[in-house]
Amino acid sequence: MSAAEPAALAGRRARLAGRIGDLDALLVTTPANVRYLTGFTGSAGSLLLSGGGAVLRTDGRYAERARGEVGDLEVVLDRSDAWLVERLGAGTRLGVEEHTLPWGRVLALAEALPAVEVTPAGRPVEALRRRKDPGELAAISRACALTAEVLPAVLKGLSPGVSEAEVARRIADGLAEAGADGLAFPTIVASGPAGAEPHHEPGARTIAAGDLVTVDAGARVEGYAADMTRTVAVGEPCPRLVALYEAVRAAHADGLAAVAPGVAAGAVAEACEARLAAAGLAEAIAHPAGHGLGLEVHEPPILRRGEAATLDAGMAVAVEPGAYVAGLGGVRIEDTVAVTDDGARVLTAAPTELIVC
């Protein structure tokens, strides 16, 4: 499914055509960018945008899907680059997405198109994708609502003896039953000392009494991702863990309060980090304070110290301060928010007070 109607997709392609500078044509190969511009959800597709219009290239496996998803956009079925030879004249400057296109593929294009200048195009599609339209925000909001419904419900039912892998399975099953199209990313479940690993992979370790358990999960709806993290205690945690939790909770609140249009992405990170540093946890910071999201879980802007890119109304960003102490554990609290005209709206609305199961 697509979060945009054919007219909206055509509008995106028209705006992109005005952003490619002195290029004669642009070859879009990044799957999320192809989907954003065409609605096509197959795993093998590319879009050629030129003065002659737009053409989606896929292969026979996706013929019917493409016809059903892209409206009246021209579709070419071809596994080779022959279709490009027929459409790009001598001297054409063809831009490619060098940040995702493998070098071998670039060389193959240059060999197949000897009369065409193949050149880096930068990231014009990603620049368009930063600000979401109403259809995109609706899909993200739905994904967030499902996540905010399922994640707290699963966490409240935790008890000693449950494995991290079982918690991840409960999240996946709950999101599927709630109507999500799938997971936005593999669920992170980190219990006890493993909580000091921000991207710990859930395994056979069983939760023990007194553990903090951090769960980072998200639903996907119409291709769009949610991202939410909560940390709970299973049994009474030690005072050091409680202090760690409250410091991160305060940093999370400061980060949310800093989100507004015109604010530098780095300022949000600085708000989070200042609170953690004041609690003596500067060395416990292991990652940026957040990121944009949409068709991909991690999109620009990155909320990190020194990042000058500004937040704009229509963006969706995740604010996720965390603190991690080896041998003790870790805490992360994360919400996805929509940047509005006058601030931010939390899309993964759920309490942040420490829950003791």
Backbone hydrogen bonds, N-H to C=O, Kabsch-Sander energy under -0.5 kcal/mol:
donor,donor_aa,acceptor,acceptor_aa,energy
8,A,5,E,-0.5
9,L,5,E,-2.3
10,A,6,P,-2.5
11,G,7,A,-2.0
12,R,8,A,-1.9
13,R,9,L,-2.1
14,A,10,A,-2.1
15,R,11,G,-2.3
16,L,12,R,-2.3
17,A,13,R,-2.2
18,G,14,A,-1.0
19,R,16,L,-2.4
20,I,17,A,-0.6
23,L,20,I,-2.0
24,D,93,R,-2.0
25,A,93,R,-1.7
26,L,49,L,-2.6
27,L,95,G,-2.9
28,V,26,L,-0.6
28,V,47,L,-3.2
29,T,27,L,-0.6
33,N,30,T,-0.5
34,V,30,T,-2.6
35,R,31,P,-2.5
36,Y,32,A,-2.3
37,L,33,N,-1.8
38,T,34,V,-1.7
39,G,35,R,-2.5
40,F,34,V,-0.5
45,G,43,S,-0.5
46,S,57,R,-1.9
47,L,28,V,-2.5
48,L,55,V,-2.6
49,L,26,L,-2.8
49,L,47,L,-0.6
50,S,48,L,-0.5
50,S,53,G,-2.7
51,G,24,D,-0.8
53,G,50,S,-2.1
55,V,48,L,-2.0
56,L,74,E,-2.8
57,R,46,S,-3.4
57,R,55,V,-0.5
58,T,76,V,-2.5
62,Y,59,D,-2.0
63,A,60,G,-1.2
66,A,62,Y,-2.9
67,R,63,A,-2.0
68,G,64,E,-1.8
69,E,65,R,-1.4
69,E,66,A,-0.5
70,V,66,A,-2.2
73,L,70,V,-1.7
74,E,54,A,-0.7
76,V,56,L,-3.0
78,D,58,T,-2.6
78,D,76,V,-0.7
84,L,81,D,-1.0
85,V,81,D,-1.3
86,E,82,A,-1.4
87,R,83,W,-0.5
87,R,84,L,-1.0
88,L,84,L,-1.7
89,G,87,R,-0.6
91,G,115,A,-3.4
92,T,89,G,-1.8
94,L,92,T,-0.8
94,L,117,E,-2.9
95,G,25,A,-2.8
95,G,93,R,-0.6
96,V,119,T,-2.0
97,E,27,L,-0.7
98,E,96,V,-1.6
100,T,97,E,-1.6
101,L,97,E,-2.3
105,R,102,P,-0.6
106,V,102,P,-1.8
107,L,103,W,-2.4
108,A,104,G,-2.0
109,L,105,R,-2.2
110,A,106,V,-2.3
111,E,107,L,-2.1
112,A,108,A,-2.4
113,L,109,L,-2.0
116,V,113,L,-1.9
117,E,92,T,-2.8
118,V,116,V,-0.8
119,T,94,L,-2.8
119,T,117,E,-0.6
121,A,96,V,-2.2
127,A,123,R,-1.6
128,L,124,P,-1.4
129,R,125,V,-2.2
130,R,126,E,-0.9
131,R,128,L,-0.7
132,K,130,R,-0.6
132,K,314,G,-2.8
137,L,133,D,-2.6
138,A,134,P,-2.0
139,A,135,G,-1.8
140,I,136,E,-2.6
141,S,137,L,-2.6
142,R,138,A,-2.0
143,A,139,A,-2.3
144,C,140,I,-2.6
145,A,141,S,-2.5
146,L,142,R,-2.2
147,T,143,A,-2.0
148,A,144,C,-2.9
149,E,145,A,-1.1
150,V,146,L,-2.3
151,L,147,T,-2.6
153,A,149,E,-0.7
154,V,150,V,-2.3
155,L,151,L,-2.4
156,K,152,P,-2.3
157,G,153,A,-0.6
157,G,154,V,-1.1
158,L,155,L,-1.7
161,G,207,I,-3.1
162,V,159,S,-1.6
164,E,205,R,-2.2
165,A,203,G,-2.3
167,V,163,S,-1.8
168,A,164,E,-2.2
169,R,165,A,-2.1
170,R,166,E,-2.3
171,I,167,V,-2.1
172,A,168,A,-2.3
173,D,169,R,-2.8
174,G,170,R,-2.6
175,L,171,I,-2.5
176,A,172,A,-2.1
177,E,173,D,-2.5
178,A,174,G,-1.7
179,G,175,L,-0.8
179,G,176,A,-0.9
180,A,175,L,-2.6
181,D,220,R,-2.4
182,G,220,R,-0.8
184,A,218,G,-2.6
185,F,218,G,-0.5
188,I,216,D,-2.5
189,V,187,T,-0.5
189,V,200,H,-0.6
190,A,214,T,-2.6
192,G,212,L,-1.9
194,A,191,S,-1.6
195,G,192,G,-2.0
196,A,193,P,-1.9
197,E,194,A,-2.1
200,H,197,E,-1.6
207,I,162,V,-2.9
210,G,234,V,-3.3
211,D,208,A,-2.0
211,D,234,V,-0.7
213,V,232,V,-3.1
214,T,190,A,-2.9
215,V,213,V,-0.5
215,V,230,R,-2.6
216,D,188,I,-2.2
217,A,215,V,-0.5
217,A,228,M,-2.6
220,R,182,G,-2.1
221,V,224,Y,-2.5
224,Y,221,V,-2.5
225,A,294,G,-2.5
226,A,219,A,-1.7
228,M,217,A,-2.1
229,T,334,E,-1.5
230,R,215,V,-1.9
232,V,213,V,-2.3
233,A,355,I,-3.0
234,V,211,D,-2.7
235,G,233,A,-0.8
241,L,238,C,-0.6
242,V,238,C,-2.0
243,A,239,P,-2.5
244,L,240,R,-2.1
245,Y,241,L,-2.6
246,E,242,V,-2.5
247,A,243,A,-1.9
248,V,244,L,-1.9
249,R,245,Y,-2.7
250,A,246,E,-2.0
251,A,247,A,-2.0
252,H,248,V,-2.7
253,A,249,R,-2.1
254,D,250,A,-2.2
255,G,251,A,-2.3
256,L,252,H,-2.5
257,A,253,A,-2.1
258,A,254,D,-1.2
259,V,255,G,-0.7
259,V,256,L,-1.0
262,G,311,L,-3.5
263,V,260,A,-1.7
265,A,309,A,-3.3
266,G,307,E,-2.6
267,A,264,A,-1.2
268,V,264,A,-0.9
268,V,265,A,-0.7
269,A,265,A,-1.3
270,E,266,G,-2.4
271,A,267,A,-1.9
272,C,268,V,-1.9
273,E,269,A,-2.9
274,A,270,E,-2.2
275,R,271,A,-1.3
276,L,272,C,-1.8
277,A,273,E,-2.9
278,A,274,A,-2.1
279,A,275,R,-1.0
280,G,277,A,-2.0
281,L,276,L,-2.7
284,A,281,L,-1.3
285,I,282,A,-1.1
289,A,303,L,-2.3
290,G,303,L,-0.6
291,H,318,A,-1.6
292,G,299,E,-2.0
292,G,301,P,-1.1
293,L,316,A,-1.8
294,G,296,E,-2.5
299,E,292,G,-2.6
299,E,297,V,-0.6
303,L,290,G,-2.2
304,R,302,I,-1.6
307,E,304,R,-2.3
308,A,306,G,-0.5
311,L,263,V,-2.7
314,G,339,V,-2.7
315,M,312,D,-1.9
317,V,337,V,-2.5
318,A,291,H,-3.5
319,V,335,D,-2.7
320,E,289,A,-3.4
320,E,318,A,-0.6
323,A,331,V,-2.2
324,Y,284,A,-2.0
325,V,329,G,-2.9
326,A,324,Y,-0.5
328,L,325,V,-2.0
329,G,325,V,-2.4
331,V,323,A,-2.3
333,I,321,P,-1.6
334,E,229,T,-2.3
335,D,319,V,-1.7
337,V,317,V,-3.2
338,A,345,R,-2.7
339,V,315,M,-2.9
339,V,337,V,-0.5
340,T,343,G,-1.9
345,R,338,A,-2.5
347,L,336,T,-2.9
348,T,336,T,-1.1
349,A,347,L,-0.6
357,C,233,A,-3.5
357,C,355,I,-0.6
